[in-house]
Amino acid sequence: VMLLKKVIQDRFRREEIERPDGGVVSVDWLSGWGQESLPENAPLLLVLTTITGKSSDHSIWLRAAAQRGYRVCVFHRRGHDLPLKTPRFNIMGCADDAHAQVSYVRSKYKKSEFVAM
């Protein structure tokens, strides 16, 4: 028996953050699924991708979080679904880069609580 799986390609809006050494990390915001009509203080779900992950790999559970009222974003590390612009790379990510991403998102939604995964 062959099972066919319908894949829904979600759309994301990418914002790149340039780091002091010229490296780039990004925040991908889920589009649709009611994200545009959420109140300013909607809770944030910050997703840190795995070593090979990218935003679209998490579509099913990102939509589930959106349907429960979370504003959803996915963090990408240097070289993960982004060009690697500097020789600085770390498979597990960089704490300074993650801090910059969290600070950026928090500056946009100051009244929101957040959870990171």
PEURHU-V996183 format. One line per field, one symbol per residue. ss: DSSP state (A for helix, B for strand, O for the rest). burial: 1 if it has 9 or more other ideal C-beta (glycine too) atoms within 8 Angstrom, else 0. Layout:
# PEURHU-V996183
ss=???
burial=???
This chain:
# PEURHU-V996183
ss=OOOOOOOOOOOBBBBBBBOOOOOBBBBBBBOOOOAAAOOOOOOBBBBBOOOOOOAAAAAAAAAAAAAOOOBBBBBBOOOOOOOOOOOOOOOOOOAAAAAAAAAAAAAAOOOOOBBBO
burial=000000000101001010100011111111101010010001111110100001100110011011000111111111010101010000001100110111011100100101000
